[in-house]
Amino acid sequence: MCNLCKVLLIMAITVLLAGCTKVENTRQMPEEEEVKIQIGMIFDNFVMERWQRDRDVFVSTAKELGAEVNVQNANSSVQEQIDLIEYFIKKKVDVIVIIPIDSEPLLEPIKKAQEEGIKVISYDRLVVGAEPDLYISFDNTKVGALMGNALGEKLEEGDKVLMICGPETDNNAIEVQSGFREIMDAKKIEILDIYHTDGWTPEYAAMYVRQNSDRLHEVKAIMCGNDNLAGQVVGVLAEQRLAGEIYVTGQDADLAACQRIVEGTQYMTVYKSIEKMAAKAAKVTVDIAENNDFDYGFYLTEDGKQIRYIKLEPVAVYEDNIQEVIIDSGFHLKEDVYLNRPDLLE
């Protein structure tokens, strides 16, 4: 065989052997994605300014902890909340966090969720009659007491006040009312009338005040269940040229309420650190889903049941401490609080 032929034969054998060589697959198989904790969160509505804050802080904190939150808005419909609980049961979420509109209609769907192994947390408002795995809220009786003490410092024995509260179906509204009335009774200040707004609808508060405008000349103060109600009341008082003449209270420290305080048309509000509560709630929700330990107390129901309870403390806000409590904490910006009174800015 000639030399050229030998060379060609060797080359052919080399190519043939190369073609038979097993090529190792160097691609790495994707790792299995970690199953995240699934949280279903049902809000009352997003009309109230504070619920938007609660949502944003809760979701961001839960995300940092590796959980996913499916936020749903019931648009103030009890039936929608029932339907959303059923929806989350079908989705097989780990935890349902709910801000209840009315307790009684939610008892059966909540019980069903728990029977399916889903934990249920009452956020801000208690589902009365149920046995949620956790109730987290502010000390609502103290909220009412703070309003009462604020007015007690300005009113005298025998003076009269009006109370414009939230719906009687809201356990928080009842507790706030209880705390306020206790102080009024102790100070011997007369409660001329109590009105409950259906569904916390602010317009109903305005309607009530207009229909009872004759009483405005009898009372020295109007206790409002929250700042949304207070805003409508102040609006009607302004129509009667009484804004700033009658002491008005509220709660939630909404921006509009803080603006009214520095303007002098709302006497005080109650600040509740929403960021602190929402972040805490997100953390313990993850703990509950993972069966971790966490610190809690107990809420004793009227029928003697003990429910795991995390209670946060509210703070009274007046014109003289709004800088410290609201602005320095970053809850609202100073220029926003004093938007309508730039002359008061330092």
Salt bridges, closest charged atoms under 4 A:
ASP44 OD2 - ARG125 NH1 2.92
ASP54 OD2 - ARG50 NH2 2.91
ASP56 OD1 - ARG55 NE 2.89
GLU86 OE1 - LYS112 NZ 3.07
ASP124 OD1 - ARG50 NH1 3.18
GLU131 OE2 - LYS305 NZ 3.56
ASP139 OD2 - LYS311 NZ 3.88
ASP159 OD1 - LYS220 NZ 3.44
GLU168 OE2 - HIS196 NE2 3.86
ASP170 OD2 - ARG125 NE 3.14
ASP193 OD2 - ARG215 NH1 2.83
GLU218 OE1 - LYS160 NZ 3.60
GLU239 OE2 - ARG210 NH2 2.75
ASP252 OD1 - LYS272 NZ 3.23
GLU275 OE2 - ARG53 NH1 2.75
ASP303 OD2 - LYS305 NZ 3.75
GLU313 OE1 - LYS142 NZ 2.84
ASP343 OD2 - ARG341 NH2 2.61
GLU346 OE1 - LYS334 NZ 3.88
